[in-house]
C-alpha cells in the first residue's frame, strides 16, 4: 500500500488529463470527480479509471474541449448533445439545467446523448441535493450485464443514484450499479491479486467464476440479485429501466450498440446517454427534510445482527470514508495501482505522484 496526499492526487490526475489534451477546466472537473470516488471509499471509480479516460482522449474517441449543446427544451425538460466531451462536462452542464428548471417549475428532467462515462453517479445527484433538491442520475455503460439464462451480456452496469437533503445534517445517498457489483470491483480484485467473491461474475460457459482476469475477459457480470432463483431478473429489469431513461430517451447508443471500454483503449466514440433529474420537495408535503432525517436516524437505531457491526443508513459508508480521508489528508492505494500510475506518468511525461509507502 502507498499513501498519497489528497492535493497530490488531484494535481496528478489533472496533469495527466491535461497532458492527454484536455483543457484546464474539463481536466480539473474530471480530476475532482475521480478524486471524490477515492475520497468516499470507492477506489473502483477513482484513480483506477484515470488511464481509461486518458486513452479515450489520446485516441480521439473523446473530444474534451468541445462544448455541450442544448438541443430542445420545455419548461421542465431538456435534451442535450454532449458533443463527445468528458462525461463530467456533459453531466455538470445537464444537471445545472435540471436544477434551474426544478427551481422554476418543480421538476427538471434532462437527457444527454453523445457523452462518455461520467464516473460515480452519486456525484451528479448530490449536486441537486446541495441545492435543496432531490437529485437523480442514470447512465448507460458498455454491455457487461448478462441476463438470467444468457451466456452473453446485453446491458451495461447501468448505475443509478438518488440523493436527497434532510434536516439535522442528514442526507439520503444511494449510488448503485444494477449488476451485483460495478466492473471496477473486478478490476480492483485483479489489482490486488485476489479472487472474486461468489456471485459477482460468470465465465464464458455461463457459470460463475471467481477468476477476475477471466471475468473481465468474458465481460459478463451477474445482475443484481444473482441467478434466476434469487431474482436476478429484477436486477436486469432495473438495468433496462436505466437504459430507457438514458440511452433510449436521449437518442444515444444503447445496450448492445455501445462499444466496449477498457484500459487498453476503445473503438471510437461511446455516444453514451445520461439522465439527470432534479425535483423540488417543497412542491409536495411540508416537513420533507424532517421526515427523511427521522427515517435515516431510525435505521441506525435498529438492533444489529452482529453487535460489532451497527446498522448503517444509506450514505453512512461514504460519509465515514470521506471523514477519514479528510482527517488523514491522504488516500491509500494498492501497490499495483501505484505502479500503474507511475507508468502512466512516464508515458505522459508528467511528474509522478509522491507516494509514502506504508
C-alpha positions in Angstrom: 0.0 0.0 0.0 1.0 3.6 -0.6 -0.3 6.8 0.8 -0.7 10.0 -1.4 -1.6 13.4 -0.1 -5.1 14.5 -1.4 -3.7 17.6 -3.1 -1.1 15.5 -4.8 -3.8 13.1 -6.1 -5.7 16.0 -7.6 -2.6 17.5 -9.1 -1.5 14.3 -10.7 -4.9 13.4 -12.2 -5.3 16.9 -13.5 -1.8 16.9 -15.0 -2.4 13.6 -16.8 -5.7 14.7 -18.3 -4.1 18.0 -19.5 -1.2 16.1 -20.9 -3.6 13.9 -22.9 -5.2 17.0 -24.4 -7.9 18.3 -22.1 -8.1 22.0 -21.3 -7.7 23.2 -17.7 -11.4 23.4 -16.8 -12.5 20.0 -18.1 -9.3 18.4 -16.6 -9.9 19.9 -13.2 -13.6 19.0 -13.1 -12.9 15.4 -14.1 -10.0 15.0 -11.7 -12.2 16.3 -8.9 -14.9 13.7 -9.9 -12.3 10.8 -9.8 -10.8 12.1 -6.5 -14.3 12.2 -4.9 -14.7 8.5 -5.6 -11.4 7.7 -3.9 -12.2 10.0 -1.0 -15.6 8.4 -0.4 -14.2 4.9 -0.4 -15.0 3.8 -4.0 -11.5 3.2 -5.5 -13.0 1.4 -8.4 -14.1 4.7 -9.9 -11.2 6.9 -8.9 -7.5 6.7 -9.9 -8.3 3.2 -11.1 -10.2 4.7 -14.1 -7.8 7.6 -15.0 -5.9 5.8 -17.7 -9.2 4.8 -19.5 -10.2 8.4 -19.8 -6.7 9.4 -20.9 -6.7 6.8 -23.6 -10.0 7.9 -24.9 -8.7 11.5 -25.2 -5.4 10.4 -26.9 -7.2 8.2 -29.4 -9.7 10.9 -30.3 -12.6 8.8 -29.1 -13.4 11.7 -26.7 -13.1 15.4 -27.5 -12.7 17.0 -24.1 -12.6 20.6 -25.2 -15.9 20.7 -27.1 -18.9 22.3 -25.5 -22.3 20.5 -24.8 -25.3 21.9 -26.7 -28.9 22.4 -25.7 -30.9 20.8 -28.5 -34.5 21.2 -27.3 -36.4 22.1 -24.1 -39.7 22.7 -22.4 -40.3 24.4 -19.1 -39.4 21.2 -17.2 -37.4 19.1 -19.7 -34.4 19.3 -22.0 -32.3 17.3 -24.4 -28.5 17.9 -24.5 -25.9 16.9 -27.1 -22.7 16.2 -25.1 -20.7 16.7 -28.3 -18.4 13.8 -27.2 -17.0 15.7 -24.2 -15.9 14.0 -21.0 -18.9 12.7 -19.1 -18.2 15.1 -16.3 -18.5 18.1 -18.5 -21.8 16.9 -20.0 -23.3 15.9 -16.7 -22.5 19.1 -15.0 -24.0 21.0 -17.9 -27.2 18.9 -17.8 -27.6 18.9 -14.1 -27.3 22.6 -13.9 -30.1 22.9 -16.4 -32.2 20.4 -14.4 -31.7 22.3 -11.1 -32.6 25.6 -12.7 -35.8 24.1 -14.1 -36.7 22.4 -10.8 -36.4 25.8 -9.0 -38.8 27.3 -11.6 -41.3 24.5 -12.2 -40.7 21.9 -9.5 -39.1 19.4 -11.8 -36.1 19.4 -14.2 -35.6 16.3 -16.3 -32.7 16.3 -18.7 -31.4 13.6 -21.0 -27.9 13.6 -22.7 -26.6 11.9 -25.8 -23.1 11.9 -27.3 -21.4 11.7 -23.9 -18.8 9.5 -22.3 -18.5 7.6 -18.9 -19.4 10.1 -16.2 -17.9 8.4 -13.2 -19.6 8.0 -9.9 -23.3 8.7 -10.5 -23.8 9.9 -6.9 -21.6 12.9 -7.6 -24.2 14.3 -10.0 -27.3 13.5 -8.0 -25.6 15.2 -5.0 -25.2 18.5 -6.9 -29.0 18.8 -6.9 -29.2 17.8 -3.2 -26.8 20.6 -2.3 -29.3 23.0 -3.9 -32.2 21.6 -1.8 -33.5 19.3 -4.5 -34.0 15.5 -4.8 -31.3 14.6 -7.3 -31.3 11.6 -9.6 -28.7 10.4 -12.1 -29.0 7.5 -14.5 -26.5 6.4 -17.2 -25.9 3.5 -19.5 -22.5 1.9 -19.9 -20.7 -0.7 -22.0 -22.6 -4.1 -22.2 -21.4 -6.1 -19.2 -24.6 -7.5 -17.6 -25.7 -11.0 -18.6 -29.5 -11.5 -18.0 -30.5 -14.8 -16.4 -30.4 -17.7 -18.8 -27.8 -15.9 -21.0 -24.1 -16.5 -21.6 -23.6 -13.1 -23.2 -24.1 -9.5 -21.9 -27.0 -7.4 -23.1 -26.9 -4.2 -21.0 -24.4 -2.2 -19.0 -23.9 -2.0 -15.3 -26.3 1.0 -15.7 -25.9 2.7 -12.4 -28.5 4.9 -10.8 -28.3 7.4 -7.9 -30.8 9.2 -5.8 -29.6 11.8 -3.3 -31.9 14.0 -1.1 -31.3 16.6 1.6 -32.7 16.1 5.1 -32.7 18.2 8.2 -30.3 17.7 11.2 -27.3 17.5 8.8 -28.5 14.2 7.3 -28.6 13.2 3.6 -30.2 10.3 1.8 -27.5 8.9 -0.5 -28.0 6.0 -2.8 -25.5 5.2 -5.6 -25.6 1.7 -7.1 -25.0 -0.4 -10.1 -27.8 -2.7 -11.4 -25.3 -5.5 -11.6 -24.1 -7.4 -8.5 -21.1 -5.1 -8.4 -19.6 -2.5 -10.7 -16.9 -3.8 -13.1 -14.4 -1.6 -11.3 -14.7 -4.0 -8.4 -13.4 -6.8 -10.6 -10.5 -4.5 -11.7 -9.7 -3.9 -8.0 -9.6 -7.6 -7.2 -7.3 -8.1 -10.2 -5.0 -5.3 -9.0 -4.9 -6.9 -5.5 -4.3 -10.3 -6.9 -7.3 -11.7 -5.1 -10.2 -14.0 -6.3 -13.7 -12.7 -6.8 -16.3 -13.3 -4.1 -19.1 -15.6 -5.1 -22.0 -14.2 -7.1 -20.1 -11.4 -8.9 -19.5 -12.7 -12.5 -19.7 -15.6 -14.9 -17.2 -17.1 -17.3 -17.6 -18.0 -21.0 -19.5 -21.1 -20.1 -22.2 -19.1 -18.4 -21.3 -20.4 -15.0 -19.9 -18.5 -12.0 -16.2 -17.7 -12.0 -14.0 -16.4 -9.2 -11.1 -15.6 -11.6 -11.1 -11.7 -12.0 -9.0 -12.0 -15.2 -11.4 -14.4 -16.8 -14.4 -12.4 -15.6 -13.1 -9.2 -17.2 -12.2 -11.0 -20.4 -15.7 -12.6 -20.6 -17.5 -9.3 -19.7 -20.5 -10.9 -18.1 -21.4 -9.6 -14.7 -24.2 -11.1 -12.7 -27.3 -8.9 -12.4 -28.3 -7.5 -9.0 -29.9 -10.5 -7.2 -27.7 -13.1 -8.9 -29.3 -16.0 -10.7 -32.9 -16.7 -11.6 -33.7 -18.5 -8.3 -32.6 -15.4 -6.3 -34.5 -13.0 -8.5 -31.7 -11.8 -10.8 -34.3 -10.8 -13.3 -35.2 -7.9 -11.1 -31.6 -6.5 -11.4 -31.9 -6.9 -15.2 -35.2 -5.1 -15.1 -33.7 -2.2 -13.2 -30.9 -2.0 -15.7 -33.5 -1.9 -18.5 -35.2 1.0 -16.8 -32.0 2.9 -16.6 -31.4 2.2 -20.3 -34.9 3.5 -21.0 -34.2 6.8 -19.2 -30.7 7.3 -20.6 -29.8 5.7 -23.9 -33.3 5.2 -25.4 -34.8 8.6 -24.3 -31.8 10.6 -25.4 -31.1 9.0 -28.7 -27.7 7.8 -27.6 -26.3 4.4 -28.2 -28.0 1.8 -26.0 -27.4 -1.8 -24.7 -25.7 -4.0 -27.3 -24.9 -1.0 -29.5 -22.4 0.5 -27.1 -18.8 -0.2 -27.7 -16.6 -1.9 -25.1 -14.4 0.2 -22.8 -11.2 -0.8 -21.1 -7.7 0.2 -20.0 -6.4 -0.9 -23.4 -8.4 1.6 -25.4 -11.7 1.7 -27.2 -13.1 1.5 -30.7 -14.3 5.1 -31.2 -16.8 7.5 -29.6 -19.0 5.9 -27.0 -22.1 8.1 -27.5 -23.4 7.2 -24.0 -26.6 8.5 -22.6 -27.3 10.1 -19.2 -30.4 11.3 -17.5 -30.1 14.0 -14.8 -33.1 14.8 -12.7 -33.9 17.4 -10.0 -37.1 17.5 -8.1 -38.1 20.3 -5.6 -39.5 18.6 -2.5 -41.1 21.9 -1.5 -43.7 21.2 -4.2 -45.1 18.4 -2.0 -46.0 18.0 1.7 -44.2 20.2 4.2 -41.7 18.7 6.5 -39.9 16.6 3.9 -36.5 17.1 5.5 -37.6 16.3 9.0 -39.4 13.1 8.0 -36.4 12.0 5.9 -34.0 12.6 8.8 -36.3 10.7 11.2 -36.3 7.7 8.9 -32.5 7.8 8.4 -31.8 8.0 12.1 -34.3 5.3 12.9 -32.4 2.9 10.7 -29.2 3.4 12.7 -31.0 2.6 15.9 -32.2 -0.8 14.7 -30.8 -3.8 16.6 -27.9 -5.3 14.6 -27.5 -9.0 13.9 -23.8 -8.5 15.0 -23.2 -6.1 17.8 -19.8 -5.3 16.3 -21.5 -4.2 13.0 -24.0 -1.4 13.7 -26.8 -0.8 11.2 -25.8 1.8 8.6 -28.1 4.2 6.8 -27.7 5.0 3.1 -24.6 7.1 2.6 -23.0 6.3 6.0 -20.2 4.2 4.5 -19.3 7.1 2.1 -19.6 9.7 4.9 -17.3 7.7 7.1 -14.7 7.2 4.4 -14.7 10.8 3.4 -14.2 11.9 7.0 -11.2 9.6 7.4 -9.7 10.8 4.2 -10.1 14.5 5.2 -8.7 13.8 8.7 -5.7 12.0 7.3 -5.2 14.2 4.3 -4.2 11.2 2.3 -5.6 8.5 0.0 -4.3 4.9 0.2 -3.7 2.9 -3.0 -2.7 -0.7 -3.5 0.8 -1.4 -4.9 -0.3 -2.3 -8.4 -2.2 0.9 -8.8 0.8 2.9 -7.6 2.8 1.2 -10.2 0.2 1.8 -12.9 0.1 5.5 -12.1 3.9 5.7 -12.3 3.8 4.1 -15.7 1.1 6.5 -16.9 3.2 9.4 -15.6 6.2 8.2 -17.6 4.0 7.7 -20.7 2.5 11.2 -20.5 5.8 12.8 -19.3 4.2 14.3 -16.2 5.5 14.5 -12.7 4.6 11.2 -10.9 2.7 11.1 -7.6 4.7 11.5 -4.5 4.0 8.3 -2.6 4.7 7.4 1.0 5.0 3.6 1.5 3.0 2.1 4.4 
